[in-house]
Amino acid sequence: MLQGVWQRLRHCAMAGSLAVLFAASGARAEEPSASDIKELKARLEALEKQNQQLQGLLGGVPRPTALEPEGTEGADGDAKVKKIVEDYLKGQDKKKKDADEEKKLKEKCEGYDVGSDLDHFRVFWDPANGLNCESPHKDFRLHIGGRFQEDAVWWREPGAMRGAGGVSNLEDGTFFRRIRMNLDGVAWEVMEFNFEYAFENFGNNTGIGELDEFWVGIKDMPIIGTVRIGHIKVAEGLEGDMVSSSKDMTFMERAAYTDAFYENFAPGVWMGNHILCDRATWATCAYKQEQGTISGAGNDPGAGAPNGAAIVDNDWGFSGRITALPVYEHEGRCLIHLGASATYRSALFTETAGGPTNSGGQTFVDFSARPEMRDTIGNYKNVGPGNSNRFVDTGLIQCNDNSVYGFEFLNIWGPLTVQAEYGICVADGVHNVNGVAVPTQNLGFTGGYIQGAYLLTGEHRLYDRRLGRLATNGIRPHTPFWFVRDRDGNFCTGLGAWELAARYSYLNLNDGPAQGGILGSTSLGVNWYLNNNLKIQFEYLNTNRSNIGPTSPAGAVGGTVNSFGIRTQILF
């Protein structure tokens, strides 16, 4: 096309030259006058303007230095035309890039209108976080995720633990510990949400079903930071299934002391912020005790799965937590985390034959713990047969309220992680224990754990500075697992990430007239992270129950139980 345009230009130039020659030849017949010379100059100027207009039609493409005669447009001519087109396209690309850079710079300096560009959503798969879509300014984002954890367990307990005064039979078997689907994201840049359904016990509550995190919030506010309303994580504890996520637990279950003292979810309001250049966080929350402190800090008999409802008078709880990072180096590969939390909860009314009473009568607390491995999910009656009996249990303690104080330590030093927590639980104004009147007094119970984990393949555990916790999906293998043949027929493999872990936990539910027992547990684990989405855990657990008192509903028989479990988890 360009060659044809240049030919038309050439023809126009030739026509103009002939006109000039004819005018000149006519002028030789007789002497040219001044008006003839003026007219000739005008014609030349008109031809020059026409030539410039024709060049403009070519979009500013420079004119070739020499035009080939007609009939000689061969490979060289094609190459020249191709180069002209390529130069033109490159120039257009550069203009577009310059315009985009100018737009970005302007937005950086002047900002942009939130929600102004919603026509070009990007849909993509994040290797660490599954299916996502987001607007160009990331002021609207949506993550569609899900996971399951399937457990297989084997138990060996002495005969005395199976009979009267023991904990009954512990069943070998397999079950889905968690089945979750969730939607989470951001809207209008400052609104965030997380909707996570728990389907593993859906039949236990036919009204709504079980909820994990299920809240909406506003973030990035001055001083206040973030406010969330809904089914929230209570601001206490560090390990997985507390403020950190059960998506990335080092062991199959949290330590016994958190099972006894803490409530991990509750319906209420959460508020918190990250401060001092992300070196510290604070969080506080007010909530209703969805499951309360009857039978183990959150498992009121017959209460069923957590569904966000707590229709009971005077069952409020208040929790606060602070964290600090005195050491944070190499983008989080080396850090020290310190944290503390405090919780106040009112004691709860007991059940009647028709269900929990809503008002009047005496209020109680009851602290207990299961072993740190399950042969069923808990006291949810639609999954079983299984055994949800508590290994240690204070029984019903009649009192006014209770308080919990927790302390946290975390050290990540490259592939090595050391983590520990310690907690004190106080029942205030106790005047009756398991139906026996006692002088009014305060009773205190203690527990904690220490654990270490080492990644043999060199990765390090990730940390969430915004919330002062271990990051969700916090192990990212350097090389995912594969085992295939290459084109030459040779075996080719990737290892994934391999982790060795050990934990010792301790829980003491003995104080004065309350003799719930002492539980000591040792766990040894091997975790295989095949990739960002698939993990297999192997764990051996030795659980020793001792110092069982006559007031404990669990009976008076101590002993040691050994168990082995395998968990397969898919997460996206």
CORZIJO-V425635 format. One record per backbone hydrogen bond with DSSP energy under -0.5 kcal/mol. CO is the residue of the C=O (numbers start at 0). NH is the residue of the N-H. Records with the same first field share a line. If there is no record, write none. Layout:
# CORZIJO-V425635
CO->NH, NH
This chain:
# CORZIJO-V425635
0->4
1->5
2->6
3->7
4->8
5->9
6->10
7->11
8->12
9->13
10->14
11->15
12->16
13->17
14->18
15->19
16->20
17->21
18->22
19->23
20->24
21->25
22->26
23->27
24->28
25->29
32->36
33->37
34->38
35->39
36->40
37->41
38->42
39->43
40->44
41->45
42->46
43->47
44->48
45->49
46->50
47->51
48->52
49->53
50->54
51->55
52->56
53->57
54->57, 59
55->58
57->60
68->71
71->73
73->77
74->78
75->79
76->80
77->81
78->82
79->83
80->84
81->85
82->86
83->87
84->88
85->89
86->90
87->91
88->92
89->93
90->94
91->95
92->96
93->97
94->98
95->99
96->100
97->101
98->102
99->103
100->104
101->105
102->106
103->107
104->108
105->109
106->110
111->113
112->115
120->122
121->133
123->125, 131
124->126
125->128, 129
129->125
130->143
131->123
132->141
133->121
134->137
138->188
139->134
140->185
141->132
142->144, 183
143->130
144->181
145->571
146->179
147->569
148->150, 176, 177
149->567
150->174
151->565
152->172
153->563
155->561
157->160, 161
158->161, 162
160->166, 167
162->165
164->556
168->170
172->152
174->150, 176
177->148
178->198, 199
179->146
180->196
181->144
182->194
183->142
184->192
185->140
186->190
187->189
189->218
190->186
191->216
192->184
193->195, 214
194->182, 196
195->211
196->180, 198
197->209
198->201
200->203
201->204
209->197
212->195
213->230
214->193
215->228
216->191
217->226
220->224
221->223
223->225
224->220
225->271
226->217
227->269
228->215
229->231, 267
230->213
231->265
233->235
238->241, 243
243->240
244->247
245->248
254->257, 258
255->259
256->260
257->261
261->263
263->233
265->231, 267
266->287
267->229
268->285
269->227
270->283
271->225
272->281
274->278, 279
275->278
278->324
279->274
280->322
281->272
282->320
283->270
284->318
285->268
286->316
287->266, 289
290->293, 299
292->294, 365
293->298
299->302
305->210
309->311
311->314
314->288
315->345
316->286
317->343
318->284
319->341
320->282
321->339
322->280
323->337
326->335
328->331, 332, 333
329->332
332->413
333->328
334->411
335->326
336->409
337->323
338->407
339->321
340->405
341->319
342->403
343->317
344->401
347->363
349->356
351->354
354->351
357->312
361->349
362->398
363->347
364->396
365->295, 296
366->393
368->390, 391
378->380
379->382
391->368
395->397, 433
396->364, 398
397->430, 431
399->346
400->427
401->344
402->425
403->342
404->423
405->340
406->421
407->338
408->419
409->336
410->412, 417
411->334
412->415
413->460
414->454
415->412
416->452
417->410
418->450
419->408
420->448
421->406
422->446
423->404
424->444
425->402, 427
426->442
427->399, 400
429->440
430->437
431->397
432->435
434->436
435->432
440->429
442->426
444->424
445->507
446->422
447->505
448->420
449->503
450->418
451->501
452->416
453->455, 499
454->457
461->470
462->464
463->467, 468
468->463
470->473
473->461, 475
474->476
478->495
481->493
483->491
485->488
489->485
491->483
493->481
496->528
497->455, 456
498->526
499->453
500->524
501->451
502->522
503->449
504->520
505->447
506->508, 518
507->445
508->510, 515
510->513
512->514
513->510
514->548
515->392
516->508
517->545
518->506
519->543
520->504
521->541
522->502
523->539
524->500
525->537
526->498, 528
527->529, 535
528->496
529->480
532->570
533->529, 530
534->568
535->527
536->566
537->525
538->564
539->523
540->542, 562
541->521
542->560
543->519
544->558
545->517
548->551
551->554
555->557
558->544
559->157
560->542
561->155
562->540
563->153
564->538
565->151
566->536
567->149
568->534
569->147
